[in-house]
Amino acid sequence: MTLTKEKAMEWFGVVTAIVYSLLVASNTGFEFLGFCLLLISSIAIGIWAYWCAHRGMLLLQFFYATAGIIGMLRWF
């Protein structure tokens, strides 16, 4: 299996979303970093969704990006 740019972007977004979830759920003071990762993840998965014509996922990523920005503003 070769790693295409689409697969790389997809998995980068997935891994950053997993780390975001763990940081926020751990309640250890790393929530701001977690929300930054949520924003990065939503951008990465949004790019992947655009490249692969997954319009529903692209729309969802706009909302996740908004949640990441709101989270960062509230924790800053």
LINQUI-V660067 format. One record per pair of residues at least 12 apart in sequence whose ideal C-beta (glycine too) atoms are under 7 Angstrom apart, sorted by the first residue. I is the first residue (numbers start at 0). GAP is how many residues later the second one is. Records with the same first field share a line. If there is no record, write none. Layout:
I=GAP, GAP
//
This chain:
5=42, 45, 46
8=35, 38, 39
9=35, 38
11=32
12=28, 31, 32, 35
15=21, 24, 25, 28
16=24
18=18
19=14, 17, 18, 21
22=14
30=44
31=40, 43, 44
34=33, 36, 37, 40
35=36
37=26, 29, 30, 33
38=26, 29, 30
41=19, 22, 23, 26
42=22
44=12, 16
45=12, 15
48=12
//
